[in-house]
């Protein structure tokens, strides 16, 4: 079979700000040639200008993305570049079996659906207060700047017992770690270090002064107390889990919320159908993930020579798995550039990953979008676009808006 390796410049288009803002036409141009070699970009937690990424294969079509994501033995999630960076290594995301199996068993119990469901009322109350603060009826408002930025940070603060006044710190740390903000390397490093130092001190102090009758910080308590087969997380693992859920929960969900607002404002008939039938939320949630899914790509490292399509990927090669491209593969999703709530395979979208690394926090993200949609439906009759949406052009780690100015018209 053909081993297709191209010069790194051939894939530089993937790092162009215009491509990052709207990657799907470029994915369409490259998909038939996938896998392609020579892509350079950064994993979460690394620092452009300090760390140096390895050249990687680009995998874009649905079947090949599924194969790489599912085969955790042939494609490792351990990321030496991220491990050697100044930021803490993420839990689960950067682990392989058998350690991943051990950690996921505990984390799955922490994130069990009943626990998320029990948080619904508090999440909706936080969303209502945040909406009261930032979304004023009839006034143009950039929902990205405040509501979408602050609600996930406040949710994570409530779950971990972090004081609510640290909400903007959580946002700053998450955008630095997830490369969503263009920052000088020293500032990014400083934020990554501050993120870890904060949770290192916060968790150790919480454990030392813990009041057994205090029922706040449900997620932190669950990380500390959950036991599976006699095994529990140690204190360092709890700290890194707090870091992991903070950067993922605050940043990716902020983009996801912003993308939901864009769908409700821009996609013909979606808002009207939802107002009539709130049971459509599940379809709206999944199609938003497919159409505007924030997570675009993650890296894997080949542990052995493996054939993917026409390419022989050799042991040690990096592979960039493009979930966003898989979600727009017409072989799986006909007419992928159309937002369609009536697709019969919406559950096949890959924005939460695939295989053993499928995101355990998905139910929490869905809860945050659900309470937001519920409140919008209860309060407003119309959502109008005021200015064109602006999509971020910094990193393909996440696809989302940097500006989304809308007007909310109250129900009559």
Number of C-alpha atoms within 10 A of each C-alpha: 8 9 16 16 15 13 12 14 10 12 18 14 14 19 17 15 16 14 20 23 20 17 21 19 13 14 22 16 10 18 19 11 16 20 27 26 25 20 24 20 22 21 23 25 25 28 28 19 9 12 16 13 17 15 17 24 27 26 29 29 29 25 16 18 27 20 16 24 26 17 13 19 13 18 25 23 22 18 19 12 18 21 15 13 17 18 23 20 23 23 20 24 17 18 19 17 15 8 10 17 14 16 20 18 15 20 22 12 17 24 18 13 12 10 16 18 13 10 15 16 11 13 25 20 13 20 24 17 13 18 20 12 11 16 20 14 15 15 13 17 22 21 24 21 17 17 23 29 23 22 26 31 29 25 25 24 21 21 20 23 19 21 10 15 10 13 21 15 15 26 21 21 23 29 23 26 26 23 23 23 17 14 15 11 16 13 13 25 22 14 21 26 16 15 24 19 13 12 20 18 11 16 22 15 11 14 13 9 9 12 10 7 6 9 9 14 16 17 21 22 21 19 24 19 12 16 16 13 8 6 12 17 19 10 15 12 16 22 25 18 21 24 28 19 19 24 26 22 20 29 28 24 27 29 26 27 29 25 26 23 25 23 21 22 21 15 12 11 12 18 23 13 14 18 20 10 10 15 11 15 20 15 18 23 21 21 25 26 23 26 21 26 27 28 23 24 23 20 23 23 24 20 17 15 14 15 13 17 18 14 19 16 25 15 14 14 18 26 28 26 28 27 29 31 27 28 29 26 22 15 13 16 21 12 12 16 13 12 18 19 18 11 12 10 11 21 13 15 24 25 25 18 22 19 14 18 19 16 16 20 19 15 16 23 22 19 17 22 24 20 19 25 22 15 15 22 19 12 15 16 15 18 19 16 18 16 14 10 18 13 18 22 23 20 23 30 22 25 27 31 23 20 18 25 21 23 21 22 16 16 12 6
